[in-house]
Amino acid sequence: MHRQCSRSGCADEAIATLSYQYARSLVWLDDLSDERDPHSYDLCQRHTARLSVPNGWRMDDRRTRRRLAYAAAPRLAG
Protein backbone atom coordinates (compact mmCIF):
# COMPACT_ATOMS: atom_id res chain seq x y z
CA MET A 1 0.00 0.00 0.00
CA HIS A 2 1.82 3.10 -1.24
CA ARG A 3 0.01 6.41 -1.32
CA GLN A 4 1.35 9.89 -1.84
CA CYS A 5 1.14 12.66 0.75
CA SER A 6 -1.98 14.83 0.37
CA ARG A 7 -0.06 18.10 0.76
CA SER A 8 0.23 20.07 -2.48
CA GLY A 9 3.57 19.61 -4.21
CA CYS A 10 4.70 16.75 -1.95
CA ALA A 11 5.52 13.45 -3.66
CA ASP A 12 6.65 11.60 -0.51
CA GLU A 13 5.01 8.36 0.62
CA ALA A 14 2.17 8.79 3.14
CA ILE A 15 2.60 7.17 6.57
CA ALA A 16 -0.38 8.54 8.54
CA THR A 17 -4.00 9.60 8.03
CA LEU A 18 -5.36 12.83 9.47
CA SER A 19 -9.08 13.23 10.19
CA TYR A 20 -10.90 15.98 12.01
CA GLN A 21 -14.25 16.97 13.44
CA TYR A 22 -14.76 20.69 13.10
CA ALA A 23 -17.67 20.95 15.60
CA ARG A 24 -15.54 19.39 18.38
CA SER A 25 -12.29 21.19 17.41
CA LEU A 26 -10.60 17.79 17.35
CA VAL A 27 -7.97 16.27 15.05
CA TRP A 28 -7.12 12.55 14.90
CA LEU A 29 -3.85 11.18 13.60
CA ASP A 30 -3.97 7.46 12.81
CA ASP A 31 -1.78 4.90 11.10
CA LEU A 32 -2.26 5.07 7.34
CA SER A 33 -5.77 3.79 6.58
CA ASP A 34 -6.21 0.79 4.29
CA GLU A 35 -8.16 2.86 1.75
CA ARG A 36 -8.09 6.54 0.82
CA ASP A 37 -11.00 8.48 2.32
CA PRO A 38 -12.07 11.72 0.61
CA HIS A 39 -12.75 13.26 4.04
CA SER A 40 -9.26 12.53 5.42
CA TYR A 41 -5.71 13.52 4.53
CA ASP A 42 -2.76 11.18 4.08
CA LEU A 43 0.51 12.69 5.32
CA CYS A 44 4.19 11.80 4.89
CA GLN A 45 6.73 11.63 7.73
CA ARG A 46 7.85 15.25 7.26
CA HIS A 47 4.34 16.73 7.27
CA THR A 48 3.23 14.51 10.15
CA ALA A 49 6.18 15.66 12.26
CA ARG A 50 5.49 19.33 11.50
CA LEU A 51 1.74 19.09 12.13
CA SER A 52 0.20 21.67 14.43
CA VAL A 53 -3.46 22.36 15.15
CA PRO A 54 -5.21 25.73 15.52
CA ASN A 55 -5.44 27.38 18.95
CA GLY A 56 -8.23 25.82 20.96
CA TRP A 57 -8.11 22.55 19.03
CA ARG A 58 -6.90 19.22 20.42
CA MET A 59 -4.93 16.55 18.58
CA ASP A 60 -5.37 12.89 19.48
CA ASP A 61 -2.43 10.84 18.15
CA ARG A 62 -3.81 7.31 17.86
CA ARG A 63 -0.96 5.77 15.86
CA THR A 64 0.30 2.42 17.09
CA ARG A 65 3.84 2.96 15.81
CA ARG A 66 4.88 6.45 16.72
CA ARG A 67 7.96 7.64 14.86
CA LEU A 68 9.97 9.72 17.27
CA ALA A 69 12.33 12.29 15.81
CA TYR A 70 14.93 11.76 18.50
CA ALA A 71 14.88 7.95 18.30
CA ALA A 72 17.59 7.93 15.63
CA ALA A 73 19.85 10.35 17.53
CA PRO A 74 22.83 8.74 19.29
CA ARG A 75 22.79 8.81 23.07
CA LEU A 76 25.76 9.94 25.05
CA ALA A 77 26.88 7.88 28.01
CA GLY A 78 27.44 9.72 31.17
C-alpha positions in Angstrom: 0.0 0.0 0.0 1.8 3.1 -1.2 0.0 6.4 -1.3 1.3 9.9 -1.8 1.1 12.7 0.7 -2.0 14.8 0.4 -0.1 18.1 0.8 0.2 20.1 -2.5 3.6 19.6 -4.2 4.7 16.7 -2.0 5.5 13.5 -3.7 6.6 11.6 -0.5 5.0 8.4 0.6 2.2 8.8 3.1 2.6 7.2 6.6 -0.4 8.5 8.5 -4.0 9.6 8.0 -5.4 12.8 9.5 -9.1 13.2 10.2 -10.9 16.0 12.0 -14.3 17.0 13.4 -14.8 20.7 13.1 -17.7 20.9 15.6 -15.5 19.4 18.4 -12.3 21.2 17.4 -10.6 17.8 17.4 -8.0 16.3 15.0 -7.1 12.5 14.9 -3.8 11.2 13.6 -4.0 7.5 12.8 -1.8 4.9 11.1 -2.3 5.1 7.3 -5.8 3.8 6.6 -6.2 0.8 4.3 -8.2 2.9 1.7 -8.1 6.5 0.8 -11.0 8.5 2.3 -12.1 11.7 0.6 -12.7 13.3 4.0 -9.3 12.5 5.4 -5.7 13.5 4.5 -2.8 11.2 4.1 0.5 12.7 5.3 4.2 11.8 4.9 6.7 11.6 7.7 7.8 15.2 7.3 4.3 16.7 7.3 3.2 14.5 10.2 6.2 15.7 12.3 5.5 19.3 11.5 1.7 19.1 12.1 0.2 21.7 14.4 -3.5 22.4 15.1 -5.2 25.7 15.5 -5.4 27.4 19.0 -8.2 25.8 21.0 -8.1 22.6 19.0 -6.9 19.2 20.4 -4.9 16.6 18.6 -5.4 12.9 19.5 -2.4 10.8 18.2 -3.8 7.3 17.9 -1.0 5.8 15.9 0.3 2.4 17.1 3.8 3.0 15.8 4.9 6.5 16.7 8.0 7.6 14.9 10.0 9.7 17.3 12.3 12.3 15.8 14.9 11.8 18.5 14.9 7.9 18.3 17.6 7.9 15.6 19.9 10.3 17.5 22.8 8.7 19.3 22.8 8.8 23.1 25.8 9.9 25.1 26.9 7.9 28.0 27.4 9.7 31.2 
